[in-house]
Amino acid sequence: MTTNSVPLPAPPATDTASAHHLVPALARPALAGPTMPSPVAATKTPTAPGPANSAAQSTATATATTDAPSPNPFDGVDQLDLLIRARYPVIYTVSWEESRVERHLELIAAKRGKALFTWSVTSGLVRAGTPGKSVGGQTDPVDALTAVIEHKEPAIYLFKDLNAFLRPSMPCNRPAIRKLREVSRALTDSYKTLIIVSPLLEMAPELEKDVTVLDFPLPSPADMERLLDKIADDVRGNPAFIIDLNPRGKASLAQAAGGLTLQEAENVFAKALVNDGQLTGNDVSTVFAEKQQIVRKSGLLEYYASSENLEDVGGMSELKGWIKKRSAAFTDQAKVFGLPAPKGVLLVGVQGCGKSLCAKAVSQEWKMPLLRFDVGRMFSSLVGSSEENMRRAIHVAESIAPVVMWVDEIDKAMAGSQGSARTDGGTTARVMSTFLTWLSEKQSQVFVVATANDITQLPPELLRKGRLDEIFFVDLPTESERRRVFEIHLKRRKRDPQTFDLSALALAAEGFSGAEIEQAIISAMYDVFDLSRDLTTPDVLNACAETVPLSKTMSERINGLRAWADGRARPASPIGRASESLTGRRKLEA
């Protein structure tokens, strides 16, 4: 293939004021550097530009503002600048946000006194800031890479579609792969850097030693707050729209939008604004609906729209207090204080006592989306696909963090892992091992709420401290808790609890779980509906008398569960509960 080399324009000269604060970059001792030293900021690494609307994006400036927050030297944005300063020749940046990566590179290029060029299969090689003016029309990747080698001035090159030409499965990609290896060698002895941006990591194996892979982080809460400020400025003066965001409301929206790209966040904020003409802190549910689209596309997790809150949970004051104390644990104030993000909680106890209800209530209390993790969806017939599905599900959950992940009846999933080597070749064991390792090592803001009924099926690895923050034992409700459960379910079915004898109902439902109390009310309502009259206390008492609770049919197992929990798990209800028989009240003969 013949190529026509076209000289690229020289980069703009660094102005005098900027050069006063610049020092030469680190040089490779074994290499002869080019004629022009690459400038490096001596005081502060440039930060990513703040979010802006589509109009502002096209005119993004290349100067860092003084009020921008100091960057974290360990996040991906700063690592990109660090690798450029260290003269890594080829960097593969994994990101869905091409425009945001380009805006950040504009800052770096201006700070280092370098030119910035972009390449795509439609526009060819173009100098940044001059859309539609191709430098040489090199839409062919090999021609564009050749031009990069022949250009002698310090510059950064952003290639947007190159990943499609790096797939090893297509023989027609061999010239591009070969040329990229030549670029890597040529740029090592220069002040030029080639950046590849793509949402997917697609690369031939022979490039692994020549290309550095970097994950570009999603927008931070501070970026989201600046986006909200920009939207407020855009609609200011328009009487059709009202922005009512106090600092707490803005922080709630910014935190809820975590895991979205800037474009997705801008779209959902605009949707909330157009929907009712105002944008407030109560529009968190609209943001969650946008995240639901991400979960739905994966097909591995289920987005659960929960309406229950902690007030819908009868009793369990210890558990509810523990949850409320951690409601602000995902905020920036908690990070500054030194608190790590909560990892999760395991709820063990009697069936039907509200463990799953608590998982739903956590989502509402913390104003986070709720994902239901169904282990059965992870398994596939192809070898290795089950493990890959588990990794993909974890990645999806982390991508929309902060989020609550609900793992219902985890004991059923763990039960199959113990004999997995004899039944499915160890697939279940490997899948659950991936999950347990992630629980222990995860740094993302994914709070796991796992529920279990049979503790004998839970492995010791899950119960140890470090994977989950706490283990709570959920027992049958006490008399006062049963009163509260009756009150909640009567209100839910549009009945006034004050017209019922709640004390008599709570006494008659001794040994009942919350689910059994609910079913007793429903059964009584069917009876009175058939008789065309309203519900009364005697109707519910009759339904309770006809119900055989699980505490009678499974008394031995419940006693064993209580014995295991004594000293091993924290009680969800206060210690000192009344002594109540599992088989009902004792009946004596006179």
ABEGO torsion letter per residue (X at the ends): XBBBBBBBBBBBBBBAAAAAABBBBBBBAABBBBABBBBBBAABBBBBBBBBBAAAAAABBABBBAABBBBBAABAAAAAAAAAAAGBABBBBBBABAAAAAAAAAAAAAAAGBBBBBBBAAAEBBBBGBBGBBAAGBABAAAAAAAAAABABBBBBBBAAAAAAABAABAAAAAAAAAAAAAAAAAAABABBBBBBBABBBBBAAAAAABBBBBBBBBBAAAAAAAAAAAAAAABGBAABBBBBBAAAAAAAAAAABGBBAAAAAAAAAAAAAAAGBBBAAAAAAAAAAAAAAAAAAGABBBBBBABBAAABBEGAAAAAAAAAAAAAABAAAAAAGBBBBAEBBBBEBBGAGAAAAAAAAAAAAGBBBBBBBAAAABBABBGAAAAAAAAAAAAAAAAOBBBBBBBGAAAAAAAAAAAAAAAGGAAAAAAAAAAAAAAABABBBBBBBBBABAAABBAAAABBGABABBBBBBBBBAAAAAAAAAAAAAAAGBBAAABBAAAAAAAABGBBAAAAAAAAAAAAAAAAAAGBBBBAAAAAAAAAABBBAAAAAAAAAAAAAAAABGABBBABBBGBBBBBAAEBBBBBX
